[in-house]
Amino acid sequence: TQPRWLAVGGSTTECVYLDDEKTWPWRLSQLLRDELGADAPWIGNAGISGFDTRQHLRLLEEGTLLRGVEGVILQPGINDLWRFAANEEEM
């Protein structure tokens, strides 16, 4: 069976304003398919705009997204930086 990986991050992962073929998770999937052929992993996109790393981890721990997934590509970003700079204590 084809390995399955999940891309997790904020808006730069979700890429809501781009067609699927222009998002980095899709493009990574294409590059791997070109390089590895049928052995290339499937890359799913679980990006959610506005989420920080803690929220993504909670989603992964409490949800079913990890079923059948061999790995996660976590792309933290500006949402973490903003919350840190604002000194938020959100858990």
N, C-alpha and C positions, 0 to 999 in steps of 0.2 A: 504494500500500500504506500501511497505517497505521504511523505512526512508533512505534518501540519505545524505551522508557526503562526503566532499572533502578534501583530504590531499594535502597541498600546501607547497612547500619548494624547496630547491636547489637540488644538486646532491644526497644528502643523502635521499631525498624523491623520486627523479626520479629513482635512482638505475639502471642506464642504463646498467651496466654490469651483472646484476642479472636476472635470469628467474623471471617472475612475482610472482611465488609461494614463492620466497625467499625475496621479498621486504617487508618492514615493513608495508605498508598500506594493502597489501594482507594478511599478517600474522595477523594483527589486525582484519581484517574482519573475518578470520577463527576463531580466539579466541572468538570473539563476537558471531559468529554463533554457536560455540560449547556451549557457555554459555546461549545464549538467544533463540536459535533455529530460527524459522521463523520470530521472531520479531527483529532480529539483523539488524543493518543498513548496507546498501551497502556502501563501502568505495571506492571512486574513487581516482585515483592518478593524480594530476596535477603538479607534480614536474618538474622543468626546471633547469637544471644545469647552474650555473653562475648567476642566478637571485638572487637579494637581496629582502628584504621584501618590499621595495617601488615598485619594479618592479612587484612583485606578486600582491600587492594591486591594482596597476594600471590595471593589466591584469584582475583581478576580477571585478573592477569597470567598465571597458570599454568593457568587453566581455560578453559572455552568459553562462559562466561556472556555475554561481550561480542559474540559472533557475532550479527550482525543488529541490534545495539542502537546507537541514535544518540546516546544520552547516559546519564549516570549521575547520580543524586541521592545524594550521600554525606552521611550524617548521623552524624558522629562524636559520641561521648557520654561517659558516665561511665567506660567501660572505658579510654579514653585517659587520663582524669584520674587514675584509680586507679593506673595503671601509672606515670605521671609522678610522682605523689605518693610511690609506693613506691620510686622511683628504680630501676626495673627497666630492664635493658639488653637487652631481648628484641628479636631481629631476625628 
